[in-house]
Amino acid sequence: MSRIGRKPIAVPPGVKVQIQPSRLDVQGPKGKLTIPVPAGITFEQKGSELHALRQTDEQRALHGLARALAANAIHGVTEGFRKDLDIVGVGYRAELKGKAVALSLGYSHAIEFPVPEGIQITVEKQTHLTVSGADRAKVGQVAANIRALRPPDPYKQKGVRLTGERLKKKAGKAGAAKTGA
């Protein structure tokens, strides 16, 4: 059996879980999420615990996946998920404009990034963004989309990066200045 799939999921008070044949509906203080359940995987609620069950060993990989998706949904509707982004570079900044984020990233124009439904973006400083929401995959995808607008440069390390992201710095062309050609 899948080790992850066998672990029960604790359902905190205030979270409602509805088990449907092909999906799982999770509702809590931070919102409502619907998780598709793969064929051959079922969920069973016993008290304040949710168990993922599979019918045959052919669904072994999907067993752990379905359990992890359900656990992420329960965590998301209770506490939520967040990703922090740093904007590094001279003149690089971000500001909220209604339901969009205006990003100045060294291009000839400011980039208007629309905030998707179910996601909150806050700008603490002009060089720091926080993406938060209940859906873990959506939060990560929005953070990746913002980072992709100006990925960190390997030479000067300017650009948008996740807070705490380790970057590899490359050496510049040091040999050109030394040769007298």
C-alpha positions in Angstrom: 0.0 0.0 0.0 1.0 3.6 -0.5 2.4 5.0 2.7 1.1 8.5 2.0 -2.3 7.1 0.9 -2.8 5.2 4.1 -2.3 8.2 6.4 -5.6 9.6 7.6 -6.3 13.3 7.1 -7.4 15.2 10.2 -10.5 17.3 9.4 -10.5 20.3 11.8 -13.8 21.7 13.2 -15.4 24.2 10.9 -14.5 22.3 7.8 -17.2 20.5 5.9 -16.3 17.6 3.5 -18.8 16.3 1.0 -17.9 13.1 -0.7 -19.2 12.7 -4.2 -18.5 9.7 -6.6 -16.0 11.6 -8.8 -15.1 14.6 -6.6 -14.5 15.9 -3.1 -16.0 19.2 -2.0 -14.2 20.9 0.9 -15.6 24.1 2.5 -14.0 26.1 5.3 -13.5 29.6 6.6 -11.1 30.6 3.7 -13.4 29.3 0.9 -14.6 26.3 -1.0 -12.5 23.9 -3.1 -13.5 21.0 -5.4 -11.0 18.2 -5.9 -11.5 15.6 -8.7 -11.1 12.0 -7.5 -9.5 9.6 -9.9 -11.4 6.4 -10.9 -10.8 3.6 -8.4 -10.1 5.8 -5.5 -12.8 6.5 -2.8 -12.9 8.6 0.3 -14.5 7.6 3.6 -15.0 9.9 6.6 -14.8 8.4 10.1 -15.4 11.0 12.8 -12.9 13.8 12.3 -10.7 11.8 10.0 -10.8 11.3 6.2 -9.4 8.1 4.7 -8.4 7.5 1.0 -9.1 4.0 -0.2 -8.3 2.2 -3.4 -9.9 -0.8 -5.0 -6.9 -2.5 -6.6 -3.1 -2.1 -6.6 -3.2 -0.6 -10.1 -4.3 2.7 -8.5 -1.3 2.7 -6.1 0.2 6.0 -7.5 -3.1 7.7 -7.7 -3.9 6.7 -4.1 -1.1 8.9 -2.6 -1.9 11.7 -5.1 -5.6 11.8 -4.2 -4.8 11.8 -0.5 -2.3 14.6 -0.9 -4.7 16.7 -2.9 -7.4 16.3 -0.3 -5.0 17.2 2.5 -3.9 20.3 0.6 -7.5 21.3 0.1 -8.3 20.9 3.8 -5.1 22.9 4.8 -6.0 25.6 2.2 -9.6 26.2 3.4 -8.4 26.5 7.0 -5.0 28.2 6.9 -4.4 29.0 3.2 -1.2 29.0 1.2 1.2 31.9 0.4 4.2 32.6 -1.7 6.5 35.6 -1.2 8.2 37.3 -4.1 11.1 39.7 -4.1 11.7 42.2 -6.9 15.4 43.1 -7.2 16.7 45.7 -9.6 17.1 49.5 -10.0 13.7 50.9 -10.8 11.9 47.6 -10.5 8.7 47.9 -8.5 5.1 46.7 -8.0 1.9 48.5 -7.0 -1.7 47.4 -6.8 -4.1 49.0 -9.2 -7.7 47.8 -8.6 -7.9 44.1 -9.5 -4.4 44.1 -11.1 -0.8 44.5 -10.2 1.3 47.0 -12.1 4.9 45.8 -12.4 7.8 48.0 -13.6 10.4 45.5 -14.5 12.8 47.4 -16.8 10.8 47.1 -19.9 9.6 50.1 -22.0 6.2 49.8 -20.4 4.6 48.7 -17.1 3.1 45.2 -17.1 -0.5 44.9 -15.8 -0.9 41.5 -14.2 -4.6 40.7 -13.5 -5.3 39.0 -10.2 -7.2 35.7 -10.7 -10.3 34.8 -8.9 -9.6 33.2 -5.5 -6.1 34.8 -5.2 -5.1 37.8 -3.1 -1.9 39.7 -3.9 -0.6 42.2 -1.4 2.3 44.6 -1.9 4.0 45.3 1.5 6.9 47.3 -0.1 7.4 48.2 -3.7 9.9 45.4 -4.0 8.0 42.7 -2.1 4.8 40.8 -3.2 2.7 38.2 -1.3 0.5 35.8 -3.3 -2.0 34.0 -1.1 -5.1 31.9 -1.5 -6.8 28.6 -0.6 -5.8 26.6 -3.7 -2.1 25.5 -3.4 -1.7 24.8 -7.1 -3.2 28.2 -8.1 -1.1 30.1 -5.7 2.1 28.5 -7.0 1.1 29.0 -10.6 0.3 32.7 -10.1 3.7 33.2 -8.3 5.5 31.3 -11.2 3.7 33.5 -13.8 4.8 36.7 -12.1 8.3 35.3 -11.7 8.3 34.5 -15.5 7.7 38.1 -16.4 11.4 38.9 -15.5 13.3 35.8 -14.2 16.5 36.5 -12.2 19.5 37.3 -14.3 22.4 34.9 -13.6 25.0 37.7 -13.9 23.5 40.6 -11.9 20.7 38.6 -10.3 18.1 41.3 -11.1 14.5 40.2 -11.6 11.6 38.6 -9.7 12.4 35.7 -7.4 10.8 33.7 -4.7 11.9 34.8 -1.2 14.6 32.5 -0.1 15.3 31.2 -3.6 19.0 30.3 -4.1 20.4 31.5 -7.4 23.6 30.5 -9.1 25.7 33.5 -10.0 27.8 33.4 -13.1 31.1 35.1 -13.6 31.3 37.8 -16.3 33.7 38.1 -19.1 36.8 38.8 -17.1 39.3 37.6 -19.8 38.4 40.4 -22.4 39.8 43.2 -20.3 43.2 41.5 -19.6 44.2 40.7 -23.1 45.7 43.6 -25.1 44.2 42.6 -28.4 
